[in-house]
């Protein structure tokens, strides 16, 4: 198969969460370990790894840590999900995506062995072993590995990391991880390993108790980033956030969503532990990593500015209540400076009632149906919004909703696109197809 045919096989023949939701989730590590044995157990060949879980912010945290490690001169693997434009975004070394040839050969190897196919691996199980094999082949100094879903039973949990990070806990994927935040925290805490340091970004009450208990059981040194100030102030200055008086001096952060303040504290706490092993981490590497994370690692979709004039266009992949507690107030503040248009879509296994309550009231709404099979029809989203006193128009696609929002906007207005990673993916794919700059 060529690369295009290989992707078609992965997307259609292997159970994929973005298409099937819970039907593509296989809890447990047995299949992943069996696949890994066939490929020489690459997880045991990694020199070092950082394992990152959490409900929100784990992608930004993973990319920022990778950017700093790269800037310090370490060969850095980065495994994240999902992708926005190209499958190869998921697997990078020093910011460069895995080669098409490697992806093709890996899948062809899988197809040559019926004993592997009878395992019926999911898309994520196959992709995780692909990433680990690639990082081992590239002999990376460190691999930054983002959990796919949960932690304890997530297939990335076959690695033996040097550091674990859990960003935060909020309600998401409850059907799979638990109905309450402490139950979800138990699943995330499953990545904590005996004696391996762990950084918890934000946790209190019963959630904090879950992590403290797990740390005691495993003898893992634990740091709660929320316990101390890692910077004296965070000031929005144009397209950056200036974090003052960190242990690395003043830092200019390229990522500017409100959630980044919490993420930055988590990253700095992690770096204070990593610097003992990765001694080339210094203030210069930290400043370069924070200032250029998108260029260094290919990160997209986090409060991402598409255009500034004549209409400002921003997209963000925030898709659950934890993310929208940050997005809602920020969007409400924008709505006071000109007309705000919201192009929104969701997947059908999300309870969006709580999310809708965070929407700014002084905005115009354009509801879209994401192109993935799990996409919630825009009419259903509009109906839920109407129950909360928000009226909007329904469109069959993100492209149609976006085009209508742009047509209605005047100079100086803002169009926001989000609600789901897949909505942002649809937008970026549309812009790429039209050969517009992204």
PyMOL commands that set and color helices and strands:
alter all, ss='L'
color gray80, all
select helices_A, chain A and resi 3-13+17-24+30-38+42-44+58-71+87-90+100-111+114-117+123-138+155-158+174-177+181-191+205-218+225-227+260-274+283-291+293-297+321-335+353-356+378-387+398-408+421-433
alter helices_A, ss='H'
color red, helices_A
select strands_A, chain A and resi 49-53+76-79+91-93+96-97+142-146+163-166+197-200+222-224+233-237+240-246+249-253+304-307+312-316+340-344+364-368+392-395+414-418
alter strands_A, ss='S'
color yellow, strands_A
deselect
rebuild
show_as cartoon
